[in-house]
Amino acid sequence: MPGREPDPVSPPRPRQMVWSTPGGLQGVHALSVWTEQVHGLGEDAEPLVAHHWDTQQGMIAVFDGSGGAGATPAWQGPDGGWRTGAWVASRVARLATECWFREVAGNTEDAVPRVLHGYLNWFLANAPQRPSKIGGTMRRQLPTTLAGVYYRLREQEAAVELRPLWAGDSRAYVLSPESGLHVLTRDHTRESDALELLRTDPPMTNVVCADREFTVDTQYIASFALPCVLVAATDGYFGYVHTPADFEYLLLSTLRRANDEYEWGDLLRREVVAYTGDDTSLALLAIGHQSFEHMRALYERRFADLTERHLRGRPRILDRTARPGTGSEAAGDPEDRRETHARVRAWQDQSWQSYRAGYETYLPPASEEYR
C-alpha cells in the first residue's frame, strides 16, 4: 500500500507515518499508522496489513518491542547508531509473521499459532543480538509483543472468519456498526480488568522472545457478520486514555471527520500524538462496506449511542490531562485534588460498568481456564 509522510520533518524530530489504500479496493479499506517518541529509536515495528485477493484471506498485526526487558543494545545500523534488543525484536517478529502469512496464503502452512510460533522462533534465533551482562527475571533477549487478526472472507455468507493471535499486551479488536468495539485478545498480565489495566499498568507475564519459552495465544470465531472493521493496536493507543470506551470514541470520532482512508489515518495520527506517552502503531482493515462514505454513515448511530451512554458526565478536567487515574488531574489544594481524583474515578467506574459487557463479548477466557 502506498505510504506518505504526513508532515515533512527534519531529524532529530520523531517520525510519523500513515499508509492507506487508494480509495478502497473491492470493499476492502485499509490503513495503518506508526509514530515514534525518539527519532530513529521507535521500538514499535511498522504495522503489518496484508490481503491475498485470490483466496480472500489476510492478516493485520502490530509489534511493540519491550523496551524495559530488552534495553540492551543489539544491532548497529548503517548510520552508526545502536538499536536495542526491543527495536530489533519487533522488526524481526514482523518479518516472521509476514513470511508465515505468505505461506498460509499459498496453502503451504496452517493458520494456527503453533506454526506461527515456529516461524518466530527461527527468525529470532537467527537475528542479531548481544548477550547482556545484566541479569534478572525481567530481562529478555529480543522481547516484543505481537497482536493481530488472521481472517478469511465468506462473501456469500456476508461474514468473515476470525483468528486473533497474540503475545503480550498489544490488542486486536473487531468493530461492528451495531454493537461497537469488541476486544478479541486478553492481555498477558495478572490483571485482566481493562479499567484496572489503565490505572495500574502491570508487567507482562508473556512476550515473544529469543531466550525463553513463550506462548502465542489464539481463539477462533467461525463467523462474524459483515460489514465490520478489524483493528490491531499497541498500548500507545489504548493505554493512555481515560476509559476503555475512549478508544472506540477515538476511532469513530476521527472516522466521521475524514473524507477517505488517508485522512482517517492522519486524524488518528494527530490525535494519538497529542495524548500518548509511547511509540504507537495501529493497523486497520474495514471490510464489507460499499464505499468510504457508506462506512462513515453506517457508524453514525453507534457514535451517537457511544457518546450518550458511555461518555456522559465526563469531567471537564480530563480534557486537559493525558494519563487517567494517576491522581494528577488537578493542581493546587490537596483537598481539591482528592475531590477531583474521586470524581474522575467515579466517572470511570460508571462508564466502564455501562461499556464492559459489549466490549468483552469476545474476550477469550484466561489462559489457565483452557490449557
C-alpha positions as CSV (number, residue, x, y, z in Angstrom):
1,M,0.0,0.0,0.0
2,P,1.3,3.5,-0.8
3,G,2.7,5.4,2.2
4,R,3.0,9.1,2.8
5,E,4.8,11.1,5.5
6,P,2.1,13.4,6.8
7,D,4.3,16.3,7.9
8,P,7.8,16.8,6.5
9,V,10.2,16.8,9.4
10,S,13.9,17.1,9.8
11,P,15.9,15.0,12.2
12,P,16.1,14.7,15.2
13,R,12.3,15.1,15.4
14,P,10.3,11.9,15.8
15,R,9.0,10.3,12.7
16,Q,5.3,9.7,12.0
17,M,3.8,7.7,9.1
18,V,0.4,6.9,7.6
19,W,-0.3,4.3,4.9
20,S,-3.6,3.7,3.2
21,T,-5.3,2.0,0.3
22,P,-6.0,4.3,-2.7
23,G,-9.7,4.8,-2.3
24,G,-10.5,1.3,-1.2
25,L,-10.4,-1.9,-3.2
26,Q,-13.3,-4.3,-3.7
27,G,-14.9,-3.5,-0.4
28,V,-11.6,-3.5,1.5
29,H,-10.4,-0.3,3.1
30,A,-7.1,-0.4,4.9
31,L,-4.8,2.0,6.7
32,S,-2.0,1.9,9.2
33,V,-0.4,4.5,11.5
34,W,3.1,4.5,13.1
35,T,4.8,7.1,15.3
36,E,7.9,7.2,17.5
37,Q,8.8,9.2,20.6
38,V,12.5,9.5,19.7
39,H,13.8,9.9,16.2
40,G,15.1,6.6,14.8
41,L,14.6,4.7,18.1
42,G,10.9,3.8,18.0
43,E,10.5,0.3,19.3
44,D,7.2,-0.4,17.6
45,A,7.7,-2.0,14.2
46,E,5.7,-0.7,11.2
47,P,2.2,-2.3,11.2
48,L,1.5,-5.3,9.0
49,V,-1.5,-5.2,6.7
50,A,-1.7,-8.0,4.1
51,H,-4.7,-9.2,2.0
52,H,-4.5,-12.1,-0.5
53,W,-7.0,-11.4,-3.2
54,D,-7.2,-14.9,-4.8
55,T,-8.1,-16.6,-1.5
56,Q,-9.8,-13.7,0.2
57,Q,-7.7,-14.1,3.4
58,G,-5.5,-11.6,5.2
59,M,-3.6,-10.6,8.3
60,I,-3.2,-7.4,10.2
61,A,-0.8,-7.2,13.1
62,V,1.3,-4.9,15.3
63,F,4.5,-5.4,17.2
64,D,5.8,-3.5,20.3
65,G,9.4,-4.1,21.3
66,S,9.5,-4.4,25.1
67,G,11.9,-1.6,26.0
68,G,12.4,-2.3,29.7
69,A,13.1,-6.0,29.2
70,G,15.0,-5.5,26.0
71,A,17.0,-2.3,26.6
72,T,20.4,-3.9,25.8
73,P,21.9,-2.7,22.5
74,A,21.7,-5.5,19.9
75,W,22.4,-4.1,16.4
76,Q,24.4,-1.2,14.9
77,G,22.7,0.3,11.9
78,P,24.2,1.8,8.8
79,D,24.1,5.3,10.5
80,G,26.4,4.0,13.2
81,G,23.7,4.2,15.9
82,W,22.9,1.2,18.1
83,R,19.4,-0.2,18.3
84,T,18.1,-2.1,21.3
85,G,17.0,-5.7,21.5
86,A,13.4,-4.4,21.7
87,W,13.9,-2.4,18.5
88,V,15.3,-5.5,16.7
89,A,12.7,-7.9,18.2
90,S,9.6,-6.0,16.9
91,R,11.1,-5.8,13.3
92,V,12.1,-9.5,13.3
93,A,8.7,-10.6,14.6
94,R,7.0,-8.6,11.9
95,L,9.2,-10.2,9.2
96,A,8.5,-13.7,10.7
97,T,4.7,-13.1,10.8
98,E,4.6,-11.7,7.2
99,C,6.6,-14.8,5.9
100,W,4.3,-17.1,7.8
101,F,1.2,-15.4,6.3
102,R,2.6,-15.6,2.8
103,E,2.9,-19.4,3.3
104,V,-0.6,-19.6,4.7
105,A,-2.0,-17.7,1.7
106,G,-0.1,-20.1,-0.6
107,N,-1.7,-23.1,1.2
108,T,1.7,-24.4,2.3
109,E,1.3,-23.7,6.1
110,D,-1.7,-23.8,8.5
111,A,-3.1,-20.6,10.0
112,V,-2.5,-21.8,13.6
113,P,-0.4,-20.4,16.4
114,R,1.9,-23.5,16.6
115,V,3.2,-22.8,13.1
116,L,3.5,-19.1,13.7
117,H,5.4,-19.8,16.9
118,G,7.9,-21.9,14.9
119,Y,8.5,-19.0,12.4
120,L,9.0,-16.6,15.3
121,N,11.5,-18.9,17.0
122,W,13.5,-19.5,13.8
123,F,13.7,-15.8,12.9
124,L,14.6,-14.7,16.4
125,A,17.3,-17.4,16.7
126,N,18.9,-16.0,13.6
127,A,18.5,-12.3,14.5
128,P,21.4,-10.0,15.6
129,Q,21.7,-10.0,19.4
130,R,24.4,-9.4,22.0
131,P,24.5,-11.2,25.4
132,S,23.5,-8.9,28.2
133,K,25.7,-8.5,31.3
134,I,22.6,-7.5,33.2
135,G,20.6,-10.4,34.6
136,G,17.3,-10.7,36.4
137,T,13.9,-12.3,35.9
138,M,12.6,-9.3,33.9
139,R,15.5,-9.3,31.4
140,R,14.8,-10.8,27.9
141,Q,16.7,-11.4,24.7
142,L,14.8,-9.7,21.8
143,P,11.4,-9.3,23.6
144,T,8.3,-8.0,21.7
145,T,4.6,-8.1,21.8
146,L,2.5,-9.4,18.9
147,A,-1.2,-8.8,18.3
148,G,-3.1,-9.5,15.1
149,V,-6.0,-11.0,13.3
150,Y,-5.9,-13.6,10.6
151,Y,-9.2,-13.5,8.7
152,R,-10.9,-15.2,5.8
153,L,-13.8,-13.6,4.0
154,R,-17.0,-15.6,3.4
155,E,-18.7,-13.2,1.0
156,Q,-21.6,-15.5,0.1
157,E,-22.5,-15.6,3.8
158,A,-21.8,-11.9,4.3
159,A,-19.4,-12.9,7.1
160,V,-15.7,-13.2,8.0
161,E,-13.8,-15.9,9.8
162,L,-11.5,-14.5,12.5
163,R,-8.5,-15.9,14.3
164,P,-6.8,-13.4,16.6
165,L,-3.2,-14.2,17.6
166,W,-1.3,-12.5,20.4
167,A,1.5,-12.5,22.9
168,G,1.9,-9.7,25.4
169,D,-0.3,-6.6,26.0
170,S,-0.9,-5.3,22.5
171,R,-4.5,-5.9,21.4
172,A,-6.8,-6.9,18.5
173,Y,-10.4,-5.8,18.1
174,V,-13.4,-6.0,15.8
175,L,-15.7,-3.0,15.4
176,S,-19.4,-3.5,14.5
177,P,-21.8,-0.7,13.4
178,E,-24.5,-2.3,15.6
179,S,-22.6,-3.4,18.8
180,G,-19.4,-1.3,18.8
181,L,-15.9,-2.3,19.7
182,H,-15.1,-5.8,20.9
183,V,-11.7,-6.8,22.2
184,L,-10.5,-10.2,20.8
185,T,-7.4,-10.7,22.9
186,R,-6.6,-10.9,26.6
187,D,-3.5,-9.1,27.9
188,H,-0.8,-11.4,29.2
189,T,-0.8,-9.7,32.6
190,R,-2.0,-10.9,36.0
191,E,-4.7,-8.2,35.9
192,S,-7.5,-8.7,33.3
193,D,-9.9,-5.8,34.0
194,A,-9.4,-3.2,31.3
195,L,-10.0,-0.2,33.5
196,E,-7.7,-1.5,36.2
197,L,-5.1,-2.1,33.5
198,L,-5.3,1.6,32.6
199,R,-4.9,2.6,36.3
200,T,-2.1,0.2,37.2
201,D,-0.1,-0.8,34.0
202,P,1.1,-4.2,35.4
203,P,4.1,-6.1,33.9
204,M,3.6,-8.7,31.2
205,T,3.7,-12.4,32.0
206,N,4.4,-13.5,28.4
207,V,6.1,-11.9,25.4
208,V,7.7,-13.2,22.2
209,C,11.5,-13.5,22.9
210,A,14.6,-15.4,21.9
211,D,15.8,-16.8,25.2
212,R,12.8,-18.2,27.0
213,E,9.7,-20.2,26.1
214,F,6.7,-18.1,25.1
215,T,3.1,-18.7,24.0
216,V,1.2,-17.4,21.0
217,D,-2.4,-17.4,22.2
218,T,-5.5,-17.6,19.9
219,Q,-9.2,-18.0,19.7
220,Y,-11.4,-18.9,16.8
221,I,-14.5,-17.1,15.7
222,A,-16.1,-19.0,12.9
223,S,-18.4,-16.3,11.6
224,F,-18.7,-12.5,12.3
225,A,-21.2,-10.5,10.4
226,L,-20.1,-8.0,7.7
227,P,-19.6,-5.2,7.5
228,C,-17.0,-4.7,10.2
229,V,-13.7,-3.2,11.0
230,L,-10.6,-5.1,12.2
231,V,-8.1,-3.3,14.4
232,A,-4.8,-4.1,15.9
233,A,-3.0,-1.6,18.2
234,T,-0.1,-1.3,20.6
235,D,-0.7,0.2,24.0
236,G,0.4,3.6,22.9
237,Y,-3.1,4.0,21.6
238,F,-5.3,2.4,24.2
239,G,-3.1,2.6,27.3
240,Y,-3.2,6.4,27.7
241,V,-6.9,7.0,27.5
242,H,-9.2,7.6,30.5
243,T,-11.7,4.7,30.0
244,P,-11.8,1.7,27.6
245,A,-14.7,3.4,25.8
246,D,-12.4,6.3,24.9
247,F,-10.5,4.1,22.3
248,E,-13.7,3.4,20.4
249,Y,-14.6,7.1,20.6
250,L,-11.2,7.9,19.0
251,L,-11.8,5.5,16.1
252,L,-15.4,6.8,15.4
253,S,-14.8,10.5,16.0
254,T,-11.9,10.5,13.6
255,L,-13.8,8.4,11.0
256,R,-16.8,10.8,10.9
257,R,-14.4,13.8,10.2
258,A,-12.5,12.0,7.4
259,N,-13.1,12.0,3.7
260,D,-11.0,9.0,2.8
261,E,-8.8,6.3,4.3
262,Y,-5.7,8.5,4.4
263,E,-7.5,11.3,6.2
264,W,-8.8,8.9,8.7
265,G,-5.3,7.6,9.3
266,D,-3.9,11.1,9.5
267,L,-6.5,12.1,12.1
268,L,-5.7,9.1,14.2
269,R,-2.0,10.0,14.0
270,R,-2.7,13.6,15.1
271,E,-4.9,12.6,17.9
272,V,-2.7,9.9,19.4
273,V,0.5,12.1,19.4
274,A,-1.4,14.7,21.4
275,Y,-2.1,12.3,24.3
276,T,0.2,9.3,24.2
277,G,3.5,8.9,26.1
278,D,4.7,6.0,24.0
279,D,5.6,4.8,20.5
280,T,2.4,3.8,18.6
281,S,1.3,1.6,15.8
282,L,-2.2,0.7,14.6
283,A,-3.4,-1.5,11.7
284,L,-7.0,-1.2,10.5
285,L,-9.0,-3.1,7.8
286,A,-12.6,-2.3,7.0
287,I,-14.4,-5.0,5.1
288,G,-17.9,-5.3,3.6
289,H,-18.6,-1.5,3.1
290,Q,-19.7,-0.3,-0.3
291,S,-17.6,2.9,-0.1
292,F,-15.8,5.1,2.5
293,E,-18.9,7.3,2.5
294,H,-21.1,4.3,3.2
295,M,-18.8,3.2,6.1
296,R,-18.8,6.7,7.6
297,A,-22.6,6.9,7.5
298,L,-23.1,3.4,8.8
299,Y,-21.3,4.2,12.1
300,E,-23.1,7.5,12.9
301,R,-25.7,5.8,15.0
302,R,-23.1,3.9,17.0
303,F,-21.2,7.1,17.6
304,A,-24.3,8.9,18.9
305,D,-25.0,5.9,21.2
306,L,-21.4,5.7,22.5
307,T,-21.4,9.5,23.2
308,E,-24.7,9.4,25.1
309,R,-24.3,6.2,27.1
310,H,-20.6,5.9,27.8
311,L,-19.1,9.4,27.8
312,R,-21.9,11.2,29.5
313,G,-20.9,13.1,32.6
314,R,-17.2,13.2,31.6
315,P,-15.4,15.6,34.0
316,R,-14.1,18.6,32.1
317,I,-10.7,18.4,33.9
318,L,-10.0,15.3,31.7
319,D,-9.8,17.5,28.6
320,R,-6.6,18.9,29.9
321,T,-4.9,15.7,31.1
322,A,-3.3,12.8,29.3
323,R,-3.0,9.9,31.8
324,P,-6.1,8.6,33.7
325,G,-6.4,7.7,37.3
326,T,-3.0,8.9,38.4
327,G,-4.2,11.5,40.9
328,S,-2.6,14.3,38.9
329,E,-5.9,15.6,37.4
330,A,-5.9,18.7,39.5
331,A,-3.3,21.1,40.8
332,G,-3.4,23.3,43.9
333,D,-5.0,22.5,47.2
334,P,-4.6,18.8,48.3
335,E,-8.3,18.6,49.2
336,D,-9.3,19.8,45.7
337,R,-7.0,17.2,44.2
338,R,-8.6,14.5,46.3
339,E,-12.1,15.6,45.3
340,T,-11.2,15.8,41.7
341,H,-9.5,12.4,41.8
342,A,-12.6,10.8,43.4
343,R,-14.9,12.4,40.8
344,V,-12.7,11.1,37.9
345,R,-12.6,7.6,39.3
346,A,-16.4,7.6,39.9
347,W,-17.0,8.6,36.3
348,Q,-14.5,6.0,35.0
349,D,-16.3,3.3,37.0
350,Q,-19.7,4.4,35.7
351,S,-18.5,4.5,32.1
352,W,-16.8,1.0,32.4
353,Q,-19.8,-0.6,34.1
354,S,-22.0,0.6,31.1
355,Y,-19.5,-0.4,28.4
356,R,-17.9,-3.6,29.7
357,A,-20.5,-6.2,28.7
358,G,-20.4,-5.3,25.0
359,Y,-16.7,-4.7,24.9
360,E,-15.9,-8.2,26.4
361,T,-18.4,-10.2,24.3
362,Y,-15.5,-12.0,22.6
363,L,-12.9,-11.7,25.3
364,P,-11.0,-15.0,25.5
365,P,-11.0,-16.9,28.8
366,A,-8.0,-16.6,31.0
367,S,-5.2,-19.0,29.8
368,E,-5.4,-21.3,32.8
369,E,-9.0,-21.9,32.0
370,Y,-8.4,-23.5,28.6
371,R,-4.9,-25.1,28.9
